[in-house]
Amino acid sequence: MFELLRHPDQAERVVVGDEDLAVTAADEVLRMVTAVHHFRRTATEDVEMRGEVIRAGDKVAMWYTSANRDEDVFEEPNRFDVGRKPNRHLTFGIGPHFCLGPYLARLEIKIALEELRPHLGRLELVSGPERLRSKTWTASSSWAARTSTRRFMARSRTRRTTRTTRRGTGSSWRSAAPRSNAGCRSWGSAGASSS
């Protein structure tokens, strides 16, 4: 979410573009905000890579953040592009240490983007994240967004929503479609994620 608010041009693409853009946007969010920075492994055999020799038994750090911005793999690697194809990021690792939950993570981000789509055009970033210090994980303790009279709105084919305000918790949205209040989300500075 934070990356979309930092890049309003990309948020606009998600809002007014094809609904399938949520799938590629989910992968781009994962690429840009890599949850795990690095892992250390032990080489099991001698290997030469780009002119450097790694001997069996050497400790090697794999920097996922760097791999996800590799100029040899990604065109304009430091640009956030919700339509990036192909997007062969290494956020979930590789080989026998591949993450068990990539499909769930992608699905959660895709659903969040689809649900926020009608409202994304009215959100704007108020403050950047307060990063938690970690050598391994990407995390923030808080960041803030507010509603505004923003310049782009979702297409009419998205479902109708109503805006409600709760005292002390900021703005929240609830779908007008019949379902439980479980879909009601509140935006404020407490507990928000950087993704």
C-alpha positions as CSV (number, residue, x, y, z in Angstrom):
1,M,0.0,0.0,0.0
2,F,2.8,2.4,0.9
3,E,4.5,1.9,-2.5
4,L,1.3,2.7,-4.3
5,L,0.8,5.9,-2.3
6,R,4.4,6.8,-2.9
7,H,3.8,6.4,-6.7
8,P,0.4,8.0,-7.5
9,D,0.9,7.5,-11.2
10,Q,1.0,3.7,-10.6
11,A,-1.9,3.9,-8.1
12,E,-3.9,5.6,-10.9
13,R,-3.0,2.7,-13.3
14,V,-4.4,0.2,-10.7
15,V,-7.6,2.3,-10.3
16,V,-8.5,3.1,-13.9
17,G,-6.7,0.3,-15.6
18,D,-7.7,-3.3,-16.3
19,E,-8.8,-5.3,-13.2
20,D,-6.2,-7.9,-14.1
21,L,-3.5,-5.4,-13.3
22,A,-3.9,-6.3,-9.6
23,V,-2.0,-9.6,-10.3
24,T,1.0,-7.9,-11.8
25,A,0.8,-5.1,-9.2
26,A,1.0,-7.8,-6.4
27,D,4.2,-9.2,-7.8
28,E,5.7,-5.7,-8.3
29,V,4.9,-4.8,-4.6
30,L,6.6,-8.1,-3.6
31,R,9.7,-7.2,-5.7
32,M,10.1,-3.7,-4.4
33,V,9.3,-4.4,-0.8
34,T,11.2,-7.6,-0.3
35,A,10.2,-9.0,3.2
36,V,13.5,-10.8,3.8
37,H,16.7,-8.9,3.0
38,H,19.2,-11.8,3.0
39,F,20.0,-15.4,4.0
40,R,23.4,-16.9,4.6
41,R,24.3,-20.2,3.1
42,T,27.4,-22.4,3.0
43,A,28.8,-23.4,-0.3
44,T,28.9,-27.1,-0.8
45,E,31.3,-27.1,-3.7
46,D,33.8,-24.8,-5.4
47,V,32.1,-22.3,-7.8
48,E,33.3,-19.5,-10.0
49,M,30.8,-16.7,-10.4
50,R,31.5,-13.5,-12.4
51,G,35.3,-14.0,-11.9
52,E,35.0,-14.6,-8.2
53,V,35.9,-18.0,-6.7
54,I,33.7,-19.3,-3.9
55,R,35.2,-22.3,-2.1
56,A,33.3,-25.2,-0.6
57,G,32.7,-24.3,3.1
58,D,32.7,-20.5,2.4
59,K,29.7,-18.6,3.9
60,V,27.8,-16.7,1.3
61,A,25.1,-14.1,1.8
62,M,22.3,-14.0,-0.7
63,W,20.8,-10.5,-0.8
64,Y,17.3,-10.7,-2.1
65,T,16.8,-7.0,-2.1
66,S,19.7,-6.6,-4.5
67,A,18.6,-9.6,-6.7
68,N,15.2,-8.0,-7.1
69,R,16.9,-4.9,-8.5
70,D,19.4,-6.6,-10.8
71,E,20.0,-4.6,-14.0
72,D,20.7,-7.9,-15.9
73,V,17.2,-9.2,-15.0
74,F,14.9,-6.1,-14.7
75,E,14.6,-3.2,-17.1
76,E,14.7,0.0,-15.0
77,P,15.0,-2.0,-11.8
78,N,14.5,0.9,-9.4
79,R,11.3,2.0,-11.0
80,F,8.0,0.8,-9.5
81,D,5.9,-0.5,-12.4
82,V,2.6,-2.3,-11.6
83,G,2.4,-3.7,-15.1
84,R,5.9,-5.2,-15.1
85,K,6.1,-8.4,-17.2
86,P,7.9,-10.6,-16.9
87,N,8.6,-10.1,-13.2
88,R,11.0,-12.9,-12.1
89,H,11.7,-11.6,-8.6
90,L,13.3,-13.7,-5.9
91,T,11.2,-12.4,-3.0
92,F,10.2,-16.0,-2.0
93,G,13.7,-17.5,-2.5
94,I,14.8,-20.1,-4.9
95,G,15.4,-23.9,-4.9
96,P,15.0,-26.1,-1.8
97,H,14.6,-23.0,0.4
98,F,11.6,-21.6,-1.6
99,C,8.9,-20.1,0.6
100,L,5.9,-22.3,1.3
101,G,3.4,-19.4,1.0
102,P,3.9,-17.5,-2.3
103,Y,0.5,-18.2,-3.6
104,L,-1.2,-17.0,-0.4
105,A,0.9,-13.9,-0.3
106,R,0.1,-13.0,-3.9
107,L,-3.6,-13.7,-3.4
108,E,-3.8,-11.5,-0.2
109,I,-2.1,-8.6,-2.0
110,K,-4.3,-9.0,-5.1
111,I,-7.5,-9.1,-3.0
112,A,-6.4,-6.1,-1.0
113,L,-5.8,-4.1,-4.2
114,E,-9.1,-5.2,-5.6
115,E,-11.0,-4.2,-2.4
116,L,-9.1,-0.9,-2.2
117,R,-9.5,-0.1,-5.9
118,P,-12.6,2.1,-5.5
119,H,-10.9,4.1,-2.7
120,L,-7.3,4.2,-3.8
121,G,-7.8,7.3,-5.8
122,R,-8.9,9.2,-2.7
123,L,-6.0,8.2,-0.5
124,E,-2.8,10.2,-0.1
125,L,0.3,9.7,1.9
126,V,0.7,11.9,4.9
127,S,3.9,10.6,6.4
128,G,6.5,8.1,5.5
129,P,7.1,4.9,7.4
130,E,8.9,4.7,10.7
131,R,11.2,1.8,9.9
132,L,11.9,-0.8,12.4
133,R,15.6,-1.6,12.6
134,S,16.4,-5.0,11.3
135,K,19.2,-6.6,9.4
136,T,16.9,-9.4,8.1
137,W,13.3,-8.1,7.7
138,T,11.6,-5.2,6.1
139,A,9.1,-3.7,8.6
140,S,7.7,-0.4,9.7
141,S,5.9,0.5,12.9
142,S,3.6,3.1,11.3
143,W,2.8,5.3,8.4
144,A,-0.2,7.5,7.7
145,A,-2.6,8.1,4.9
146,R,-5.7,10.3,4.6
147,T,-8.6,10.7,2.3
148,S,-8.6,13.6,-0.1
149,T,-10.4,14.9,-3.2
150,R,-7.9,13.1,-5.4
151,R,-7.8,13.3,-9.1
152,F,-8.8,9.8,-10.3
153,M,-11.6,7.5,-9.5
154,A,-12.4,3.9,-10.2
155,R,-14.4,2.8,-13.3
156,S,-18.1,2.5,-12.8
157,R,-17.9,-1.3,-13.1
158,T,-16.5,-1.6,-9.6
159,R,-19.1,-2.2,-7.0
160,R,-20.8,0.6,-5.2
161,T,-19.3,1.5,-1.8
162,T,-20.3,3.7,1.1
163,R,-18.0,5.7,3.3
164,T,-18.4,5.7,7.0
165,T,-16.4,7.5,9.7
166,R,-15.7,6.2,13.1
167,R,-14.8,8.6,15.9
168,G,-11.1,8.3,16.8
169,T,-10.1,5.8,14.2
170,G,-10.1,7.9,11.0
171,S,-11.9,6.9,7.8
172,S,-13.0,3.4,6.9
173,W,-15.0,1.9,4.1
174,R,-17.6,-0.8,4.0
175,S,-18.9,-2.5,0.9
176,A,-22.5,-1.8,0.0
177,A,-22.8,-5.4,-1.1
178,P,-24.5,-7.6,1.5
179,R,-21.9,-9.3,3.7
180,S,-20.5,-9.1,7.3
181,N,-18.6,-6.1,8.7
182,A,-15.4,-8.2,8.5
183,G,-14.6,-6.3,5.3
184,C,-14.5,-2.9,7.0
185,R,-11.0,-1.5,7.1
186,S,-9.7,1.4,9.1
187,W,-6.7,3.4,8.0
188,G,-4.5,5.2,10.5
189,S,-0.9,5.2,11.7
190,A,-1.2,2.3,14.1
191,G,-0.2,-1.1,12.8
192,A,0.0,-0.2,9.1
193,S,2.3,-2.2,6.9
194,S,4.9,-0.8,4.5
195,S,3.6,-2.9,1.6
